[in-house]
Amino acid sequence: MLSLDLRLLKSRIMEEVSRIISGADEQMKKAINHLEVELVKIRAGKANPQMLDGLVVDYYGSPMAINQVANISVMDARTLSIQPWEKNMLQPIERAIIAANLGVTPQNDGVIIRLFLPPLTEERRRELVKRCQGEGEHSKVAIRNIRRDAIENIKKLQKNGLSEDASKDAEADVQQLTDRFISTVEKHLAAKEKEIMAV
């Protein structure tokens, strides 16, 4: 009877360990997704409709994503056009773009808004690379915090009956996960830096 209870307890603890590890994996993926979203917003000299993602426009008193009130398209490598579905949305869209401080001035011709992206100077490119590295650092910190929480939870399980070997294995798994995601952050940053520095 005792051995059955013990086996049940061990299996519960091992389930808890795998739940902690998969939870950490899930959270680290979210940190990477967040980084990807932030990096897309950092303009690399080419017109990209995604640089307006997250831009909110005042639509009759309620905040609305810009892509829900207008059609955004790429006219050429350096120009975005924003065609509102309602003409009276031109002003609110223009105000939202100016307030977002994207480093571009909207050109409103009464029908559509054009964004002409100026060519990037060497200095501006370096600033953008720094901004990317800052975003990368935020992601790494988030990933390391997730690792710390997971390892703390594993140590608590060790106090509740998880063997020392199983605990060390679980911690090693969490560390492997951390290393993998940190390496993914590095790859994203390297790719973005290459994109920004390409003249």
N, C-alpha and C positions, 0 to 999 in steps of 0.2 A: 504493500500500500504506500509506504513511504517513498519507495523508488519511483512509483508512478507519479506521485505528487512532485517529486524532485524533477522528473523528466518534463512534466507539464510546466513547471516553473522555468526550467532551462529553455524550453521551446518558446515560452512567452518572452523571456529575456532576449533570445536570439531574434525573435520577430521585432521586438522593440529596437534592437540594434539595426536591423535592416531598414526599419522605418526611419530611424534617425539619419542613416546614410542616404536613403532615397530622398528624404526631405531636404537634406543639405544640397544634393544634386539639383533638385528642383529650384531651390532658392538661388543657387549659383547660375543656373540657366537664365533666371530672371535678371540677374545682375548683368549678364552678357547681352541679353535682349535690350536692356536699358542703355548699355554702352552703344550698341549698334544704332539705336534710335538717335542718341545724342550725336554720334559721329556723322550721321547723315545730315544733320542740321548744320554742321560746320561746312561752310561752302569751300569747295576746292577749285574755284574759278570757273567751273562749268555750271550752266543753268540746270537745276534739278528741282522738279515740283516738290520733292520731299523736304526741301529746305523750308517750306512753309507749313509743314506738319506741326501741329501744336499751336498754330496761330489762331487766336480766337477773335471773332468779329461780333460786334454788337448787332444782333438781328432783332429789331423791334423790342429792345429791352432785355433779350435773353442772349447769353453767350453761345455762339455757334462756331464750329470749326470752319475755317475758310473754305475747305473743299466741299462743304455742304451748302454753300451759298453762291459758289462760283465754279466755273470750269478753269482749271489751271493747266496750261500746256507750254511746251518748250518751242519757241519760235526758231531759235538757232542756238549755237553753243553758249552764247552769252546773254540770251534774252528769254525771259518768261512772260507769258501773257496771261492775264487773269480776266476772264469774262464773267461778270456777275449775271446770275439768272434774272435779277431784277435791277433795272437801271439805278434805282434809288439806293442800291447797296454800294455804289462806287465810292462815295465819301467814307462810310464806315470801314470799308476794306482798306482804303488808302490810309486812314488814321491808324488802323491796326498794324499795318506794315511799318509805318513810321515809328509807332510806339514799340515795336518789337526790336528796333535797333539792329537791323540785319546788315547795315552798312551799304544799303542801296536806297535810292530815292525813287519812289513810284512816279511814273509818268501817266497821268490820267488825261485821256483825250475825249472824255465824255461818253465813250462807248466801252472801251476796255482799259485796263491798267497794264502798262508794260514795266517790267523791271529789267533795266540794263545793268548787268553785272560788270563792274570795271575789272580790267585785268589786274591780277594780284601783283603787288610789288614784292620784292624779296623780303622786306621787313614784315609786311602783312602775312606772307607765307609762314615766316618764323613764328609770328604771334599765333596763327592758326594751329601750327604744330604744337606749340606750348599748350594751347587750349585742349587739343586732343589728348596730350599727355596728362593734363589735369583730369579730364574725364576718365582716362585709363586708370589713374591713381585712385579715383573714387571707386571704380569697379573693383580694383585689387583690395582696397580696404574693406569693401562690402563682402568680398569673397573670404577674406581672412577672418572677418567677424563671424561669418556663417561657420567657418571651420572651428573657431574657438567655441561657439555655442554647441556644435555637434560633439566636440571632444569633451566638453563639460558634462553633457548629457550621458556620454558613454561612461565617464568616471562615476557618475551617480549610479548607473546600472551596476558598475563593479562593486559598489557598496551593497547593492541589493542581490548579489549572488553571481554576477558575471565573472567568469574566471579571468585571471590576469592575462593569460595567453590570448583569449578571445578579445579582451579589451584592447590589447596591443595590436592585434590584427585589425580590429575595427578602426582604431586610431590611424593605422597605416593606410587603410582604405580611404579614410577621410582626407588624409594628407595627399594621397595619389589624385583624388578628385580635385583638391585645391590646386595642385601643380598643373593638372590638365587645364583647368579654367584660367589660371594665371597665364599659361602659355597661349591660350586662345585670345586673351586680352592683348598680349604682346603682338600676336599675328595681326589682329585688327588694327592696332596702332601703327605697325610697320606699313601695312597696306595703305592706310589713310595718309600717312606721312609721305609715302611715295606719290600718291595721287596729288597731294597739295604741292609738293616740290617740283612736280613735272611741269615744265614751262611749255 
